[in-house]
Amino acid sequence: MDEIRISNLEVFCHHGVYAEENTLGQKFLVSAVLYTDTRLAGKTDHLENSIHYGDVCHMIKSIMEERNYKLLEAVAETVAERLLLQYDSLNAIRLEIKKPWAPIMLPIDTVSVVIERSWHTVFFSIGSNMGDKKAHLDYAVEQLKANSYNKDLLVSSYLETEPYGYENQDPFLNACIQCKTLMTPEELLEEIHRIEADRNRTREIHWGPRTLDIDILYYDKMVIETSDLCVPHPEIPLRSFVLQPLSEIAPNFRDPVTGQTVTQMLAVLNEYANK
């Protein structure tokens, strides 16, 4: 990924834990690496095809001056988030905020906070087999789209499928969604649980009937195993109701565990089912 670098932008503002820092203010130094694709700008020599680093500098200054923060961590998080939301071609940012006059009563050059933030590609599976199934799926799509931390939603066709696991229930309506997000996997899990709760989702029977079910299938190429979250979803290779709509929007996405593309996993599953 190409880089646009800003080094040691000076901003005088009022951040710190101590009251004197909030009153008197002090100098901060901001450095940023903007990860973007500069090829089109380089080929056309047109500024509109790049990220205007002058505008970025003024935006950083404005964000840091608009309110007081106690922690450098909060300043850095806010600046990184606002820049990623402002510039569509900004894929990721590495940000360092230095505090040269840190009041620690010891000789020191500077203290700083360094963070890296970026857009992540995430895939969801959504399903419903109670009530107005289409309305439930539509609601999930609308809520994910309305979240400002998500963008570029791509939704598959809705597919009616037979129930999986627990068979004594109505057929399901299923789909898959791809989007870019600024949220962490844990934040996404909390968000999809909120959306499910909005549609009165209950968990009484494993694989049982549900108004709305949302699963995180993939988060970039990460493999996550915690008590609350397992990504990639371990049963993706076994579920045609996931692989079929997923193959419609991301046929060549490669599973980081199996090493197979979505198309290949679907072909294997279909071959097994036809034996």
MOPEKA-V278564 format. One record per backbone hydrogen bond with DSSP energy under -1.0 kcal/mol. CO is the residue of the C=O (numbers start at 1). NH is the residue of the N-H. Records with the same first field share a line. If there is no record, write none. Layout:
CO: NH ; NH
This chain:
2: 36
4: 34
6: 32
9: 30
11: 28
13: 26
18: 22
19: 23
20: 24
21: 25
26: 13
28: 11
29: 98
30: 9
31: 96
32: 6
33: 94
34: 4
35: 91 ; 92
38: 42
39: 43
40: 44
41: 45
46: 49
47: 50
52: 56
53: 57
54: 58
55: 59
56: 60
57: 61
58: 62
59: 63
60: 64
61: 65
62: 66
69: 16
71: 75
72: 76
73: 77
74: 78
75: 79
76: 80
77: 81
78: 82
79: 83
80: 84
81: 85
82: 86
83: 87
87: 90
91: 119
92: 35
93: 117
94: 33
95: 115
96: 31
97: 113
98: 29
99: 111
102: 104
111: 99
113: 97
115: 95
117: 93
120: 181
121: 220
122: 179
123: 217 ; 218
124: 177
125: 215
126: 175
127: 213
128: 173
131: 133
132: 136
133: 137
134: 138
135: 139
136: 140
137: 141
138: 142
139: 143
140: 144
141: 145
142: 146
147: 150
149: 182
151: 180
154: 178
159: 174
161: 172
164: 166
167: 169
172: 161
173: 128
174: 159
175: 126
176: 156
177: 124
178: 154
179: 122
180: 151
181: 120
184: 188
185: 189
186: 190
187: 191
188: 192
189: 193
190: 194
191: 195
192: 196
193: 197
194: 198
196: 199 ; 201
197: 200
205: 208
210: 129
213: 127
215: 125
217: 233
218: 123
219: 222
224: 231
229: 226
231: 224
233: 236
235: 238
236: 239
239: 242 ; 243
240: 244
242: 246
243: 247
246: 250
250: 253
251: 263
253: 262
255: 259
260: 255
261: 265
262: 266
263: 267
264: 268
265: 269
266: 270
267: 271
268: 272
269: 273
270: 274
